[in-house]
Every structure is written in C-alpha cells, then in structure tokens.
Amino acid sequence: MTHVFTVNLQVFVPKVLPLTEIIRYLVASRLQKNSSTKCQNLEVVGVSLNIKAGIQHFCLHPGGRAIINGIGKSLSLSDYDLEPSRMALYRFGNTSAAGFWYALGYMEAKQRLKGAFGGAFLLPCL
C-alpha cells in the first residue's frame, strides 16, 4: 500500500506544487543522497517535502487510526488537517469508500471549504 501511495504522489505532486518547492525538494534530496544516511522510507522523504505549499485542504480516507496517523506523519500534516478523517472514523467507523464522503461532509459543515465542487471533482470519484 505504501508503494502505491508513493507512486501516486510522484505523479500528483509535480502538478500541484509551486516550482520553488519542487526545486527546494530536489536540492534537499540530492543533499540527502550525498550524506551518509541513505533511507528510502516514505516518512523520511515526506519530511523534506512541504506538500502544504500546493494543497490547501486534505481529506483522507478514514480507514483506521493507523492509516490516518501514518499518512499524517508521512506528509507532516497537523491535527487540524487530520481532524475531519478522525471525526468521521469516530462517528461512523470504517465505512469503506463512503468514509471519504463523511469526512468531506465534516469539512463542509465546519466551513473549511471555500467554493463549491463541480462535476470535475465528483465524476472521477463515482
């Protein structure tokens, strides 16, 4: 599962992050490769990448505490970012794919989302 998540990030991140953040990450990863510690762990890679530079809101699948905490740790997300997924898990449990919509509904109820989602957001999810 971690491998699939890493591959998805490699495709998605260059499309949403500003060029300055991508350059900063490339320099940091080159310096890390040249150092004596060589680690390919996702948590180590995620620490040097500021994914919040290009993404304003995070809505994670509330599939369990381990999933939420693991993704949150690997992407350096705050408790504020993880709260919708944790609350959906607490209130409804692991409801498979429907849990995402509960977390999204929580974000909407707390007025964290600006603007409405159009068909471009809903269509790929259906």
ZIURCOR-V533542 format. One line per field, one symbol per residue. phi: phi as a letter, one per 20 degrees, with the letter a starting at -180 (. if undefined). psi: psi as a letter, one per 20 degrees, with the letter a starting at -180 (. if undefined). burial: I if it has 16 or more other C-alpha atoms within 10 Angstrom, else O. A space follows every 10 residues. Layout:
phi=???
psi=???
burial=???
This chain:
phi=.fffffffff efgfedefgf fffgffffff ffffffedcd fgfffffede fffcceccce feeqffffff ffffdleeff feggffffff edmedmffgg fffffffffe leedndeeff efgfee
psi=hhgggggghh ggghihqqhh hgggggghhg hhhirhoopj phhgghhion iihiphqpnq pmiqhhgghg ggghjlqrhg higggghhgg giaokchhhg hgghhghghj lipprqpahh ghghi.
burial=OOOOOOOOOO OOOOOOIOOO IIOOIOOOOO OOOOOOOOOO OIIOIIOIII IOOOOOOIII IIIIOOOIIO IIIIIIIOOO IIIIIIOIIO OOOIIOOOII IIIIOIIOOO OOOOOOOOOO OOOOOO
